Amino acid sequence: TIIIHYRMSTWVADNRTIPEWKNKFRAGYLTLNNAFRSRRAIDWVKTHHKPLFATLFDATDAFPSTNQDRSYHRLIELAMGVPA
């Protein structure tokens, strides 16, 4: 799986397919970045005496009906599987 992750991270970086604010498949980005951003937002609102609104949701079973064939086909359309 690390080979797949490396390949996808490299492909995403080369093709700029994922925005800067998203973490998935981007080299050097971890899910911990989200906690860091949340902490920065908390610190900022405390300093500036502003309200902070947060929404939490349960993502358990968030993608139970993902069409994997369609997902793989879309990656092929984007040239994900094509050697450089």
Summary of the structure (lengths in Angstrom):
residues: 84
radius of gyration: 17.3
end to end distance: 19.8
largest distance: 52.1
contacts: 125
relative contact order: 0.10
helix: 49%
strand: 0%
